[in-house]
Structures are given as structure tokens and as C-alpha cells.
Amino acid sequence: MKKLLILIIGFMFSSLLSAQVYKNPSIPVKDRVEDLLKRMTLDEKIGQMNQFLGLEYLKTNRANLDKGDAKNKNENVFYPHTPISQIEAWTKQGIIGSYLMVFTAEEANYLQRLAMQSRLGIPLLFGIDAIHGNAMCDNMTTYPSNINAGCSFDPELTYKIARETAEEMVTVGMRWAFNPNVEIARDARWGRVGETFGEDPYLVSVMGEQIVRGLQRNLNQPTDVLACIKHFVAGSQPLNGKNVSPADISERTLREVFFPPFKAGTDAGAATLMVAHNEVNGIPCHTNQWLMQDVLRGEWKWAGFIVSDWMDLEHVWEVHKTASSMKEAFCQAINAGLDMHMQGIHWQDMVKELVLEGRISEERINQSVRRILTTKFQLGLFEHPYTDEKLRGKVCQSQQHMQTALEAARNSIVLLKNEGNLLPLSEQKYKKVLVTGVNANSQNILGDWSNWMGDKTSTVLKGLEEVANHTDFIFVDQGTNPRFMKYENVAKAVNAAKDCDLNLVIAGEYMPRSDWNNRTDGENLDRSDLNLVGLQEELIEKLYATGKPTVVVLINGRPLSTEWISEHIPALIEAFAPGIQGGRAIAEILYGKVNPSAKLAITIPRNVGQTVKVYNEKPSASFHPFTLTDDSPLYPFGYGLSYTKFKYSNMHLSTSETSRTGKIEASIDISNTGSREGTEVVQLYIRDCYSNVSRPVKELKDFRRIFLKPGESQTVSFVIPAEKLAYYNEKMEWTVESGEFEIMIGSSSEDRDLLKKSIIVK
């Protein structure tokens, strides 16, 4: 009798699972998706394509709205006239598919419980801007910014950062990172330079691919999260340097410069992609069928889902004026290939009307929903929708993660100038050191896309006191925002310098999101000049005039024009935004505990007139130099100093001729001729000497980080398949052209730093 009862129960359970195939984890994902899709109403399908803001975020922002804000555009942004109870009801009805701006496991679990009450129990997908760590949430490890990662030329460490970021994300229920940003940063005025990996397509491709692989792995483990490559495309070279502005760029430049990192990301298996704010050649990216359908789906055969950026579908109507209404913008975007809307309350009704009117087919809706549901099944959300609320304290800011952040900061800080070997500093020689500047004791060191992390943040002053504890550091506060510097504080620093042995100025920009209206750098903070803001340069000039040795450290997101500083100050360090352990890393480099190894991932211009000043320019770009001013960059791509010396010699090519399907091996000997161990970034560039279409003067094609002890030598070899010599010819065909190519290996993109040999391709 007992056996019979077990058989009956087993049969009933089996029948239930077969009746609801989508709930059976042993069934292939494709079959589960199709089973669920056929059960869904049109409302439920459209809801899966819409994302909402987190409830606590809404409450906070509504409390800060004034009447003018509420009356104008914030109905679309913070939904002030939509009760929280209504959003909760929609979640329980299963017509919200995703949330962003949710920062705690408690809120994520609450929203997930609401979703589990829906008819079909489809779990929510939570996304967050985890740009350099999950730093928008409290008590997380804030790694160095993406531009720092680019300067490290360290793909393995970049992968490790992404993996640890994913581990911290899942502790607050986040399974979707809006990262990596693989835009090519070619205009220093643009405020988002710091969240990119730099100006070079190859370097950005390599780093972006590592972020994708580190976040996602195989999307079958509890700590795997979706990557989102963004922003497609060309928003990083806006017409006037401003975010959202038009990009008028040829298809050739799109394919040669801007597309490669996105292609690398899709090839690496990125599950999602975000389109860009801007228009490209007159068509907004969010309604651009050529980008979404022809290139992504058609040419690249990519199967992931496409999400809009913040309210950018509404901007098609409000800003670009290529749709006559919000509803028309939704129609254009969906028919062009968009899958998910970030974010807003009007989507559900308007999209349903469009389907019922026959302007969007339900099968087109099904395509998007399939893609979204596929990721939810792959992540295991149907089986495990909730987050362990006790996990956060065990994982976030762990000793291992903080050590990774420190290592990443050490590897990403660039020594730009060291006249007379002023650095590393000697505690015996400089016993009393003035420390001043807006970033000397500021959490601004964390950079954009981060919250303040309290005592866990190593500011520069804190790092100095830990690393050089026998030095008397005299701190003169200049505030933390250069906009509000005061002359009396500058005077205090100059007066204090009289009794000090050395001046240390920590300058740069101001990036905290908590003080949005006063920032000088970051998202939507574009500049008409690249000078130091406020009284910073005056402070530095006056301290220099005291005759005391002076060191300047820059903390910022974009390159800054510091020509006077470069000409007069003996030691200059570019730290960008080195993260939660950044202060200690800067101090270790200043005092020689760490030998700097980073190289610039972006050219530093002399002034704002050098837009666009990139190393891989076309030959004619420098044919006529500027009148009255030096036309060379202040510091070139790939440049960075060390406390030791490296000698390059014996460059060798495996052959002097090859076919258009062959390969070349290039090798070179690197010797550490200095007195201390160090790491060098060896860079390989190529040039097509004569071509049917104008080609760059050089292009990075490979690099290596190598560690050498004093007196040690190593032969570094690169394999160059002919594919790396290919380009789009005059017919826009991807081909390897016959002729002469120059192979260059060295320590930077500067001609004087490169050894060269030629090869003939037949």
C-alpha cells in the first residue's frame, strides 16, 4: 500500500511538472521559455519588457522634488503621481519584469515576493551600475575606475575584479551589471571618460572581454551575473563634447574604431547590450534598425537582449524630435529591435495599444520576451529568486577583495614625470611634508559611480600616515570641491610650506554622486576646457614659488591640461580614480614601496584645442601643426615611467615576407638595467605603410606585462596573424592588403620609444 501511494504521488508530481514545463529545471531552457511564453497574456509579455525604479529610491527622490520638478519631466523619471501601492500591485500582477536602483537584499527580496504572487510567478531581474565594483551600494569594495584598469594593461586582474564584483552584487540580489562600458574615449571634454578603458580599440576590446567573462562565466552558478556592454555606439565622440550630443561619424570609422569592442563583447557571450543616448548620423541609436538588426542580429549573429538607457526612448520624442510622441518613440524602438525599456510608467498601456492597432506584431513582442526569459532561466532565478540577507557581511569588503583593490590601484597609477629622481621620497631627507589640495583627504578618490565608503576608504592623507609613519605630515585643508576653494586656505598652505621640506599637492576633479549639482567630472559633466578647476593651479604655482620641492598627484576621471605643471613641477602622478585602497597605493608609490608600472590608456592633451588628439590618428592629421602652440600631446598613449630602467634590443621578425593568410612572429629582448625590480608593459604596434584607404600612423595590436629583477633580461614574443593586418578597403571589404607593413615594439606609442622592422605581405 505504501509503495502504491509513493507511485501515485510520484505520478501526480510528474504530471504537474509536465503540465508546467517551465517550472521543471531538468528541461532545456529553450523548451521552458516556449512553454512559459504560450501561457502568458499580452499584458504579461509587455510587462517583461519594462523596468522600474526601486521603491526606496523613488521615496527618497520624491521627497526631494519641488513642485516645478513634479509638474515637468519628473512624472516620467520618478513617477511622483503614481502611488507606491500601484507599483506594488503591478509587480504582483506580473507586469513588471525588472528593477534598477535597488540597493539592499531586503528590498530585492520584498519585490521578489510580490512578483512570486503573480499568476505565473516570473521572477524579477535586478540591474545595477556596477562600473568598478558594486559601488553604488553601501559597504562594497570600490575598485579603481575603468580608465585605471585600462592604464594597468592587466587583463587577468581586470577579470578578477569582475569576478569579485559579481560575488558582491549577488549579496544584494543584483544579477545584472550595466558594465562594461566599451566606448572608445576620443574626446577628453566628455565627462564619462573615466568609466571607459581608454582611446584604443584593441585595449578596450581586451579589457571589455575580460569584464564580460568575469561577470558571467557560464551563467550557471549562483554568483554569475549578466554583463551589459554599452553604449552602442559612438557617444564617446559627441559633436561638441557633450553627453547625448550627435555623433556624425562615417561607417568606416564606426567599423574600424567604435565597433570592435562591441564585437569582442558579443563574441565573448555578453548576454545584454545597452544602446547609446546619442544619434548616429541623424538616427537615434534607440531607434536605429541598422545598428540593432542589421549589425548586431544580422552580421554578428548575437542572440542577447537590448536594453535602453535611462529614459532614452522618451528622449527620442523630447530631445531628438524624430518621433511625434512618446508612443511613436516606443513603436520605432521596438520595431527597430529594442527589447527592454529603462524605465517608466507609460510603457505598458502605450505598447499594448500599438499591438492592438497592428503597428507592432505580437510575434515581435515574443522575440524580446524570449530573450529576456532566457536570461532569467539561465541565471536560475525561477529556482532561486531570493537572496540570503546575511551573505553581505561575509563577502563584501572581504580581506581578499580589499587586497585585489589595492593591487589594482598599484598597477593603475601612472608616473608621468620624475625630474632629478625626486621620487621615491626619502623619509630621512623629507622629514616634514606639507600635504594639501582638494583631494588630499577626500573620498573623491573613489570616483564616479560610487557611494562614500566611510572609514574603509584610504584617502591619500590616511595612506601617507600609514606608509611613512616617521614623517611629519602637515595637512592644510582646501576643502574637497575645487569650485569653492578659498584664497585664505591657499595662503595658509603657502605659509605652512615655509617650515616644510617638501610640498605634496593632491589636485584634480570632484566626482561624488551624493553632491550631484556641484560635481566637475562624471556622467553629464562635460567641460568646455580641461584646466584645473578653481584655485588649484594658483595654489600649485605659489607653492612652487616657495622653492621647496613639489610633487603633484592628480585624481580625476578625464585627462586634464596641466601644461604649466608639466613644465615646472619636478614630479607628477596621474592616479585617475584609484578606488577604496587608492590612498595607500599612492603613498606606496610616492615612498617607493611599490614601483609604478602603469601606462596611459588615453592621450593627455596640452589644451582643449587638441580635440581629438589620439595616438592612432591618420597621417594627414599632423601635417600642419598648430600655430603658436606645441602640437604634440602633453603625454602620449602608452606612456608611463618606472623607478628602474628598461632597455629594448634585438628586435627580430621570423620572416621578411608572408602571405595574406600567414602569420609573423616578432620578438624583442627586454633588460632591466636599473637598480630595482619592476614591471614593464611591452607594446606592439603595426602600420600599413601604403594603402588604398588612409590608415592610422600606428595601431596597438598586442601587449605584455613582464616582471624583471635588476640585471634580468627576457625575450618577449608576439604572434601576429595576418588577420591583425586587415582593414576595410575602398569597397568596405574586410581584407588583408598586400604591401609593406611596419612592426613596432616598445614602451609607448611615441616613435622615439619604439624599435621598428618592416615586412612585405604578398
C-alpha positions in Angstrom: 0.0 0.0 0.0 2.8 2.3 0.9 4.6 1.6 -2.4 1.4 2.3 -4.3 1.0 5.6 -2.5 4.5 6.6 -3.4 3.9 5.7 -7.1 0.7 7.7 -7.2 2.3 10.8 -5.6 5.3 10.5 -8.0 2.9 10.2 -11.0 0.9 13.2 -9.8 4.2 15.3 -9.3 5.4 14.2 -12.7 2.1 15.1 -14.3 2.2 18.5 -12.6 5.8 19.2 -13.9 4.8 18.1 -17.4 1.8 20.4 -17.2 4.1 23.3 -16.3 7.3 22.6 -18.2 8.7 26.0 -17.5 8.9 25.1 -13.7 11.0 22.0 -14.3 14.7 22.8 -14.1 15.7 19.5 -15.8 14.0 20.6 -19.0 16.2 22.6 -21.6 15.9 26.3 -21.2 14.6 26.8 -24.8 11.7 24.5 -24.1 11.0 26.1 -20.7 10.9 29.5 -22.4 8.4 28.4 -25.1 6.2 26.7 -22.6 6.0 29.8 -20.4 5.6 32.2 -23.4 2.5 30.4 -24.6 0.9 30.7 -21.2 1.5 34.5 -21.0 -1.1 37.2 -21.7 -0.1 40.2 -23.9 0.0 42.3 -20.8 2.4 39.9 -19.1 4.7 39.9 -22.1 4.8 43.7 -22.4 5.5 43.9 -18.7 8.6 41.7 -19.0 10.0 44.3 -21.4 9.7 47.1 -18.8 11.9 48.1 -16.0 11.0 50.2 -12.9 12.9 52.2 -10.3 13.3 50.7 -6.8 10.7 51.7 -4.3 13.1 53.1 -1.7 14.9 55.1 -4.4 11.5 56.5 -5.5 10.6 57.5 -2.0 13.9 59.3 -1.4 13.8 61.2 -4.7 10.1 62.2 -4.4 10.9 63.7 -1.0 13.4 65.9 -2.7 11.3 67.1 -5.6 10.0 70.6 -5.8 6.6 71.4 -7.4 8.3 72.5 -10.6 10.1 69.3 -10.9 6.9 67.2 -10.3 5.0 69.3 -12.8 7.6 68.9 -15.6 9.6 65.9 -16.6 9.9 64.0 -13.3 6.5 62.4 -13.8 8.4 60.2 -16.3 11.5 60.0 -14.1 10.3 59.4 -10.5 6.6 58.8 -11.1 5.5 61.3 -8.3 1.8 60.9 -9.2 1.8 57.1 -9.2 1.4 55.7 -5.7 3.9 53.2 -4.4 1.0 50.8 -3.8 0.2 50.9 -7.5 3.7 49.8 -8.4 3.5 47.1 -5.9 0.2 46.0 -7.4 1.7 45.9 -10.9 4.5 43.8 -9.6 2.0 41.3 -8.1 0.2 41.2 -11.4 3.3 40.2 -13.2 3.5 43.2 -15.5 7.0 44.5 -14.3 9.9 42.5 -15.5 12.9 44.3 -14.0 14.0 46.8 -11.4 17.0 49.1 -11.1 18.2 51.4 -8.3 17.5 48.7 -5.7 20.4 48.7 -3.2 19.7 46.1 -0.5 18.8 42.4 -0.3 15.9 43.3 1.9 14.2 45.4 -0.8 15.1 43.0 -3.5 13.5 40.1 -1.6 10.5 42.2 -0.8 9.9 43.0 -4.5 10.6 39.4 -5.5 8.0 38.1 -3.0 5.5 40.4 -4.7 6.4 39.0 -8.1 6.0 35.5 -6.8 2.4 36.3 -6.1 1.7 36.8 -9.8 -0.2 34.3 -11.8 2.9 32.7 -13.4 5.5 33.5 -10.7 8.0 35.0 -13.1 10.9 36.4 -11.1 12.3 39.9 -11.4 15.7 40.7 -12.8 17.6 43.4 -10.8 20.2 45.5 -12.6 22.7 48.0 -11.2 25.6 50.2 -12.5 28.4 48.1 -11.1 31.0 50.1 -13.0 34.1 49.5 -10.8 32.8 47.2 -8.2 29.2 47.3 -6.9 30.0 50.7 -5.5 26.5 52.2 -5.8 25.6 50.1 -2.7 27.0 50.8 0.8 29.9 48.8 2.2 31.1 47.4 -1.1 34.6 47.1 -2.5 35.2 50.1 -4.8 37.9 49.0 -7.3 39.8 51.5 -9.4 37.8 53.0 -12.2 37.7 51.5 -15.7 40.2 54.1 -17.0 42.6 52.9 -14.3 42.1 49.3 -15.5 43.0 50.4 -19.0 46.2 52.0 -17.6 47.1 48.8 -15.9 47.2 46.8 -19.2 46.4 43.9 -16.9 43.6 41.7 -18.4 44.0 39.0 -15.7 43.5 41.4 -12.8 40.6 43.0 -14.7 38.9 39.6 -14.9 39.5 39.1 -11.2 37.9 42.4 -10.4 34.8 41.5 -12.4 34.5 38.1 -10.7 34.7 39.7 -7.2 32.2 42.4 -8.3 29.7 39.7 -9.3 30.2 38.0 -5.9 29.4 41.2 -4.1 26.5 42.0 -6.4 24.6 38.9 -5.6 24.6 39.6 -1.9 22.1 42.4 -2.6 20.1 40.4 -5.2 21.7 42.1 -8.2 22.1 39.7 -11.2 22.7 42.2 -14.0 25.6 44.7 -14.2 25.4 47.6 -16.5 29.1 47.2 -17.4 31.5 47.1 -19.2 31.4 50.5 -20.9 33.4 49.7 -24.0 33.1 53.1 -25.7 36.2 54.5 -27.2 37.1 57.7 -25.4 38.4 60.2 -28.0 37.2 63.5 -26.6 38.6 64.5 -23.2 35.8 67.1 -22.7 33.3 64.2 -22.4 32.5 63.6 -18.7 32.3 59.8 -18.9 35.9 59.1 -20.0 36.7 57.6 -16.6 34.2 54.8 -17.0 35.8 53.7 -20.3 39.1 51.8 -20.8 40.6 54.5 -22.9 41.1 55.5 -26.5 42.4 52.4 -28.2 40.0 49.8 -29.8 42.3 46.8 -29.2 43.0 47.6 -25.5 39.3 48.4 -24.8 38.3 45.1 -26.6 40.6 43.1 -24.4 39.5 44.7 -21.2 35.8 44.6 -22.0 36.0 41.0 -22.9 37.6 40.2 -19.5 34.8 42.0 -17.7 32.2 40.1 -19.7 33.9 36.7 -18.9 34.5 37.6 -15.2 30.9 38.7 -14.6 29.1 36.0 -16.5 31.4 32.9 -16.6 28.8 30.4 -17.9 25.7 31.9 -16.3 25.1 28.7 -14.4 26.5 29.4 -10.9 24.9 31.4 -8.1 27.5 34.2 -8.3 27.3 34.6 -12.1 25.6 37.8 -13.3 24.7 39.3 -16.7 27.1 41.6 -18.3 25.8 44.6 -20.4 28.2 46.0 -23.0 27.4 49.7 -23.5 26.7 52.2 -25.0 26.1 51.2 -28.6 27.5 53.4 -30.2 29.9 56.4 -30.6 28.6 58.5 -27.7 32.2 59.0 -26.7 33.0 61.3 -29.6 30.0 63.7 -29.4 29.8 66.6 -31.8 30.6 69.2 -29.1 32.0 67.1 -26.4 28.7 66.9 -24.5 27.0 63.7 -23.5 23.9 62.9 -25.6 25.1 65.2 -28.4 25.0 63.9 -32.0 27.8 61.7 -33.5 28.4 62.4 -37.2 30.8 59.6 -38.0 31.4 57.7 -41.2 30.6 54.0 -41.4 34.3 53.4 -41.9 35.2 55.0 -38.5 32.4 53.2 -36.8 33.6 49.8 -38.1 37.3 50.5 -37.5 37.2 52.4 -34.2 33.9 52.0 -32.4 32.5 48.6 -33.3 35.5 46.3 -32.4 35.0 46.3 -28.6 31.3 45.6 -29.0 32.0 42.8 -31.4 34.6 41.4 -28.9 31.9 41.6 -26.2 29.3 39.8 -28.2 31.8 37.2 -29.2 32.6 36.7 -25.5 28.9 35.9 -24.9 27.7 39.1 -23.4 24.0 38.4 -22.5 22.8 42.0 -22.9 23.7 45.3 -24.6 22.7 48.9 -23.9 22.2 51.4 -26.8 23.6 54.9 -26.6 22.0 58.2 -25.7 23.1 59.9 -28.9 22.1 59.8 -32.5 24.4 58.5 -35.2 24.4 60.3 -38.5 20.9 61.6 -37.7 19.2 58.5 -36.4 18.9 58.0 -32.6 20.7 54.8 -31.5 17.5 53.7 -29.7 15.5 53.6 -33.0 18.4 52.6 -35.3 17.5 49.4 -37.1 20.8 49.3 -38.9 22.7 49.1 -35.6 20.3 46.7 -33.7 19.0 44.5 -36.5 21.5 44.6 -39.4 24.7 44.7 -37.4 24.0 43.1 -34.1 21.5 40.5 -35.1 22.3 40.1 -38.8 26.1 40.4 -39.2 27.2 39.4 -35.7 24.5 36.8 -35.1 24.2 38.0 -31.5 21.3 36.5 -29.5 21.2 38.6 -26.3 18.7 41.3 -25.4 19.0 45.0 -25.9 18.0 47.5 -23.2 17.5 51.2 -23.5 19.4 53.7 -21.4 17.8 55.9 -18.8 14.6 57.4 -20.3 16.2 57.5 -23.8 13.1 56.2 -25.5 11.3 59.3 -24.2 14.2 61.4 -25.4 13.6 60.2 -29.0 10.4 62.3 -28.7 11.5 65.0 -26.3 15.1 65.6 -27.4 16.0 64.2 -30.8 12.5 65.1 -32.1 12.4 62.1 -34.5 9.1 60.8 -33.1 6.0 62.9 -32.7 5.0 61.4 -29.4 6.2 59.0 -26.7 4.0 56.3 -28.1 5.6 56.8 -31.5 9.0 56.6 -30.0 8.1 53.2 -28.4 6.9 52.0 -31.7 10.0 53.0 -33.6 12.3 51.5 -30.9 10.6 48.1 -30.7 10.3 47.7 -34.5 14.0 48.6 -34.8 15.0 45.8 -32.4 14.9 47.1 -28.8 13.9 44.6 -26.1 13.6 46.3 -22.8 12.7 49.8 -21.7 14.6 51.5 -18.9 12.3 52.8 -17.2 8.9 54.3 -16.8 5.1 54.1 -16.2 3.7 54.8 -19.7 5.2 51.8 -21.5 2.5 49.2 -20.6 -0.5 51.0 -21.9 1.1 52.5 -25.0 2.8 49.4 -26.2 -0.4 47.4 -25.8 -2.2 50.0 -27.9 0.4 49.7 -30.6 0.0 45.9 -30.7 -3.8 46.1 -30.8 -3.6 48.7 -33.5 -1.4 46.3 -35.6 1.6 48.6 -35.6 3.7 46.1 -33.6 3.1 42.4 -34.1 2.7 40.2 -31.1 5.4 37.9 -32.6 7.8 40.9 -32.4 6.9 41.2 -28.7 7.5 37.4 -28.3 11.0 37.8 -29.7 12.0 40.2 -27.0 10.3 38.3 -24.2 12.1 35.1 -25.3 15.4 36.8 -24.9 14.6 38.2 -21.5 13.1 35.0 -20.2 16.1 33.0 -21.5 18.5 35.0 -19.2 16.2 34.6 -16.2 16.2 30.8 -16.7 20.0 30.7 -17.3 20.6 32.6 -14.0 18.4 30.1 -12.1 16.0 32.8 -10.9 13.0 30.6 -11.2 14.5 28.1 -8.7 16.3 30.7 -6.5 14.6 34.1 -6.7 15.7 35.2 -3.2 18.9 36.4 -1.7 20.5 35.4 1.6 20.4 38.6 3.6 23.2 37.5 5.8 25.6 36.9 3.0 26.6 40.5 2.5 28.7 40.8 5.7 30.6 37.7 4.8 31.6 38.6 1.3 31.7 42.4 0.7 34.9 44.2 1.5 36.5 40.9 2.5 40.2 40.8 3.0 40.7 39.2 -0.4 38.6 41.7 -2.2 40.3 44.7 -0.5 43.7 43.2 -1.4 42.6 42.9 -5.0 41.5 46.6 -4.9 44.9 47.5 -3.5 46.8 45.5 -6.2 44.7 47.0 -8.9 45.3 50.6 -7.7 49.1 49.9 -7.5 49.1 48.7 -11.1 47.0 51.6 -12.5 48.7 54.7 -11.2 50.9 56.4 -13.8 54.1 58.2 -13.1 54.3 61.0 -15.7 57.3 63.0 -14.6 60.2 62.4 -12.2 62.8 65.1 -12.8 66.0 64.6 -10.9 64.7 61.3 -9.4 62.8 63.3 -6.8 60.7 60.2 -6.3 60.6 57.9 -4.5 60.6 60.1 -1.5 63.1 59.6 1.4 61.8 59.8 4.9 65.3 60.7 6.1 65.6 63.6 3.6 62.0 65.0 3.8 61.1 64.8 7.4 58.3 67.4 7.3 55.9 67.3 4.4 53.1 69.7 3.5 50.0 67.9 2.3 47.3 69.9 0.7 44.9 70.1 -2.2 41.2 69.3 -2.6 41.8 65.6 -3.0 44.3 65.2 -0.2 41.8 63.8 2.3 38.7 63.2 0.3 36.6 60.2 -0.6 36.5 61.6 -4.1 39.3 59.1 -4.6 36.6 56.5 -5.2 35.5 58.2 -8.4 32.1 58.4 -10.2 29.5 55.7 -9.8 30.2 55.1 -6.2 28.9 55.9 -2.7 31.1 57.2 0.1 32.5 54.2 2.0 33.4 55.8 5.3 36.4 54.7 7.3 37.2 51.9 4.9 38.3 54.4 2.3 42.0 55.0 2.2 42.4 58.7 1.4 45.8 60.0 0.4 46.5 61.6 3.8 45.5 58.4 5.5 47.7 56.3 3.2 50.6 58.6 3.8 50.3 58.3 7.5 50.2 54.5 7.3 53.1 54.1 4.8 55.5 56.8 6.0 54.8 56.9 9.8 58.2 58.6 10.6 57.3 61.6 8.5 55.6 64.7 10.0 52.7 65.4 7.6 51.3 69.0 7.9 47.9 68.9 6.4 46.3 72.2 5.2 42.7 71.7 4.2 41.5 73.2 0.9 38.0 71.7 1.2 37.0 68.9 -1.1 35.4 70.8 -4.0 37.6 73.0 -6.2 34.6 75.2 -7.1 34.6 76.5 -3.5 38.3 76.9 -2.8 39.2 80.0 -0.7 42.1 82.3 -1.0 42.8 82.2 2.7 43.3 78.5 2.6 45.7 78.9 -0.3 47.6 81.4 1.8 47.6 79.0 4.8 49.3 76.3 2.6 51.9 78.7 1.3 52.7 79.9 4.8 52.9 76.3 6.1 55.3 75.4 3.2 58.0 77.7 4.7 58.5 75.3 7.5 58.3 72.1 5.4 60.9 70.2 3.4 58.6 69.3 0.5 55.2 70.2 -0.9 52.7 67.4 -1.8 49.6 68.7 -3.7 46.7 66.3 -4.4 44.6 68.0 -7.1 42.1 67.1 -9.8 38.3 67.0 -10.2 35.3 66.4 -8.0 33.1 63.4 -8.8 30.7 62.4 -5.9 27.2 61.5 -6.9 25.9 62.5 -3.5 26.7 66.1 -4.4 25.4 65.9 -8.0 24.9 69.6 -8.7 28.4 70.6 -7.6 30.4 67.9 -9.4 33.0 68.8 -12.0 33.6 65.4 -13.6 31.5 62.3 -14.4 28.3 61.5 -16.2 26.8 64.6 -17.8 29.7 66.7 -16.5 31.2 67.7 -19.8 33.8 70.5 -20.0 34.5 73.4 -22.3 38.1 73.5 -21.1 40.4 70.9 -19.5 42.1 73.2 -16.9 42.2 72.6 -13.2 39.0 74.0 -11.7 39.1 76.8 -9.1 42.3 78.0 -7.4 44.2 74.7 -7.8 46.8 75.9 -10.3 47.3 79.1 -8.3 47.9 77.0 -5.2 50.5 74.9 -7.1 52.2 77.9 -8.6 52.5 79.6 -5.3 53.9 76.5 -3.6 56.4 76.1 -6.4 57.5 79.7 -5.8 58.5 78.8 -2.3 61.5 77.0 -3.7 60.6 73.8 -1.9 60.5 70.5 -4.0 56.9 70.0 -5.1 55.0 66.9 -6.1 51.6 66.9 -7.7 49.2 64.0 -7.8 46.0 64.1 -9.9 42.8 62.4 -9.0 40.2 62.8 -11.8 38.2 60.9 -14.4 39.3 62.6 -17.6 42.6 63.8 -18.9 43.4 67.4 -17.7 45.6 70.0 -19.4 48.3 70.6 -16.9 51.0 72.1 -19.2 52.4 74.6 -16.7 52.6 71.9 -14.1 54.4 69.5 -16.5 56.9 72.2 -17.4 57.7 73.4 -13.9 56.8 70.8 -11.3 59.5 68.1 -11.0 57.2 65.1 -10.2 53.7 64.4 -11.5 51.5 61.4 -10.9 48.2 60.6 -12.7 46.1 58.4 -10.4 42.7 58.9 -12.0 40.2 57.3 -9.5 42.1 54.5 -7.8 39.3 53.4 -5.5 38.9 52.4 -1.9 42.6 51.5 -1.4 43.8 54.3 -3.6 45.3 56.4 -0.9 47.5 53.7 0.3 48.6 52.8 -3.2 49.5 56.4 -4.0 51.5 56.6 -0.8 53.3 53.3 -1.5 54.4 54.7 -4.9 55.4 58.1 -3.5 57.7 56.4 -1.0 59.0 53.6 -3.2 57.3 50.7 -1.5 55.8 50.0 -5.0 57.4 50.6 -8.3 54.9 52.2 -10.7 54.2 50.2 -13.8 51.0 51.7 -15.4 50.9 53.3 -18.9 48.4 55.8 -20.1 45.3 54.3 -21.8 44.5 57.7 -23.2 46.5 60.6 -24.6 46.8 63.7 -22.4 46.4 66.8 -24.5 48.1 70.1 -23.8 44.9 72.0 -24.1 41.3 71.7 -25.2 42.2 72.7 -28.7 43.8 69.3 -29.2 40.4 67.5 -29.6 40.5 64.8 -30.9 44.2 64.1 -30.1 44.7 60.4 -30.3 47.8 58.3 -31.0 46.3 56.4 -33.8 45.4 59.4 -35.9 45.6 59.4 -39.8 48.8 60.7 -41.3 47.4 64.0 -42.5 46.1 64.9 -39.0 49.5 66.3 -38.1 50.6 67.6 -41.5 50.1 71.2 -40.5 50.8 71.8 -36.8 49.0 74.5 -34.8 50.4 78.0 -35.0 51.9 79.5 -31.8 51.5 76.3 -29.7 53.2 72.9 -29.4 51.1 70.4 -31.3 52.5 67.3 -29.7 50.5 65.7 -26.9 51.4 66.5 -23.3 51.8 62.8 -22.7 51.2 60.1 -25.3 49.1 56.9 -25.2 51.1 54.0 -23.7 53.5 56.3 -21.7 54.4 55.8 -18.1 57.7 55.9 -16.1 59.2 53.5 -13.6 61.8 53.8 -10.8 64.0 51.4 -12.8 65.2 51.5 -16.5 64.3 49.0 -19.2 66.4 48.5 -22.3 64.8 47.2 -25.6 67.2 45.4 -28.1 67.5 42.7 -30.7 64.1 43.1 -32.3 63.6 40.1 -34.7 60.9 39.1 -37.2 60.5 35.4 -38.1 60.3 36.3 -41.7 60.6 39.2 -44.0 57.7 38.1 -46.2 54.4 36.5 -45.6 51.1 35.7 -47.3 47.8 37.3 -46.7 46.8 34.2 -44.7 50.1 33.7 -42.9 51.5 34.9 -39.6 54.5 36.6 -38.3 56.4 36.1 -35.0 58.0 39.2 -33.6 60.4 39.1 -30.7 62.5 41.5 -28.7 64.8 41.4 -25.7 63.9 43.5 -22.6 66.5 44.1 -19.9 66.1 45.7 -16.5 69.2 48.0 -16.4 68.2 49.7 -13.2 68.8 49.0 -9.6 65.4 47.7 -8.6 62.8 45.2 -9.7 60.0 46.4 -11.9 57.2 45.6 -14.3 57.2 46.8 -17.9 54.3 46.9 -20.3 55.7 45.9 -23.7 53.6 47.3 -26.6 53.4 46.1 -30.2 52.1 48.4 -32.9 51.7 48.0 -36.7 51.4 50.4 -39.6 50.2 49.7 -43.1 52.8 51.9 -44.9 50.9 52.5 -48.1 47.2 51.6 -48.6 44.3 52.2 -50.9 42.5 53.9 -48.0 44.2 56.1 -45.4 45.3 54.1 -42.4 46.4 55.2 -38.8 50.1 56.1 -38.3 50.1 53.1 -35.8 47.7 50.7 -34.2 48.2 48.7 -31.0 47.9 45.0 -31.7 49.2 43.3 -28.6 50.9 43.9 -25.3 52.6 42.1 -22.4 53.2 42.9 -18.7 56.6 41.4 -17.7 58.4 41.5 -14.4 62.2 41.7 -14.2 64.7 41.8 -11.4 67.7 44.2 -11.7 70.0 42.9 -14.4 67.5 40.3 -15.6 66.6 40.0 -19.3 63.7 38.3 -21.1 62.8 37.7 -24.7 59.2 38.7 -25.4 57.5 37.1 -28.4 54.3 38.1 -30.2 52.5 36.1 -32.9 50.8 38.4 -35.4 48.3 36.5 -37.6 47.7 38.3 -40.9 44.1 38.9 -39.7 45.6 41.6 -37.4 46.8 43.5 -40.5 43.3 43.6 -42.1 41.2 46.7 -42.7 38.2 47.9 -44.7 39.3 48.7 -48.2 37.7 51.2 -50.5 34.8 48.9 -51.2 34.3 48.4 -47.4 35.5 44.8 -47.7 37.4 43.4 -44.7 40.7 42.3 -46.3 44.5 42.0 -45.8 46.2 44.2 -48.4 49.5 43.3 -50.0 52.4 45.6 -49.5 54.8 46.9 -46.8 53.9 46.8 -43.1 55.9 48.2 -40.2 56.1 46.3 -37.0 56.9 48.4 -33.9 57.7 47.3 -30.3 58.5 49.5 -27.4 57.5 51.2 -24.2 54.9 53.7 -25.5 53.3 54.9 -28.7 55.9 57.6 -29.2 58.2 56.9 -32.2 61.3 57.5 -30.0 60.2 54.7 -27.7 59.8 52.1 -30.5 62.1 49.7 -32.4 60.9 49.0 -35.9 61.2 46.5 -38.7 59.3 46.1 -42.0 57.7 43.1 -43.6 56.2 42.5 -47.0 52.8 40.9 -47.4 52.2 39.2 -50.7 
